[in-house]
């Protein structure tokens, strides 16, 4: 069977607002946020634009890194390298609100297959909810 998990990785949904993001970071003692969104999904009109994300992370004393990942989430070597050097707990910020969709789902599956415990953090009616992958 599978051994114990390598560690825990969180995914954060695109729907999180400024307050919910800050709350999730505090609740889970997140040390590193890896922004896995495509550049067009993290610009000025995004729920958490890159510049605001940078400020929020700096205020919370959290490391923040923008990653250029393939759209399909297939090749995760860039992500694996970033994770190897990141302080845990680590959160991936994804452009999908729903962890059952797109890159967020693909990254969750890829990391789970490598032995990580993946926990998706989303919002429902303004409340923060968690779901195991």
NORMO-V979937 format. One record per pair of residues at least 12 apart in sequence whose C-alpha atoms are under 6 Angstrom apart, sorted by the first residue. I is the first residue (numbers start at 1). J is the second residue. D is the distance in whole Angstrom. If there is no record, write none. Layout:
# NORMO-V979937
i:I j:J d:D
i:I j:J d:D
This chain:
# NORMO-V979937
i:5 j:115 d:5
i:5 j:116 d:5
i:5 j:117 d:6
i:6 j:115 d:5
i:6 j:116 d:5
i:7 j:116 d:5
i:8 j:116 d:6
i:8 j:117 d:5
i:8 j:118 d:6
i:9 j:90 d:5
i:9 j:91 d:6
i:9 j:118 d:5
i:10 j:91 d:4
i:10 j:118 d:6
i:10 j:119 d:5
i:10 j:120 d:6
i:11 j:91 d:5
i:11 j:92 d:5
i:11 j:93 d:6
i:11 j:120 d:5
i:11 j:121 d:6
i:12 j:92 d:6
i:12 j:93 d:5
i:12 j:121 d:5
i:13 j:94 d:6
i:13 j:96 d:6
i:13 j:97 d:4
i:13 j:122 d:5
i:14 j:94 d:6
i:14 j:95 d:5
i:14 j:96 d:5
i:14 j:97 d:5
i:15 j:97 d:5
i:30 j:89 d:5
i:30 j:90 d:6
i:31 j:62 d:5
i:31 j:87 d:6
i:31 j:88 d:6
i:31 j:89 d:5
i:32 j:62 d:5
i:32 j:63 d:5
i:32 j:64 d:6
i:32 j:87 d:6
i:32 j:90 d:5
i:33 j:64 d:5
i:33 j:90 d:6
i:33 j:91 d:5
i:33 j:92 d:6
i:34 j:64 d:6
i:34 j:65 d:5
i:34 j:66 d:6
i:34 j:92 d:5
i:35 j:66 d:5
i:35 j:67 d:6
i:35 j:92 d:6
i:35 j:93 d:5
i:36 j:67 d:5
i:36 j:93 d:6
i:36 j:94 d:5
i:37 j:94 d:5
i:37 j:95 d:5
i:72 j:103 d:6
i:73 j:103 d:5
i:73 j:106 d:5
i:73 j:107 d:6
i:118 j:133 d:5
i:119 j:131 d:6
i:119 j:132 d:5
i:119 j:133 d:6
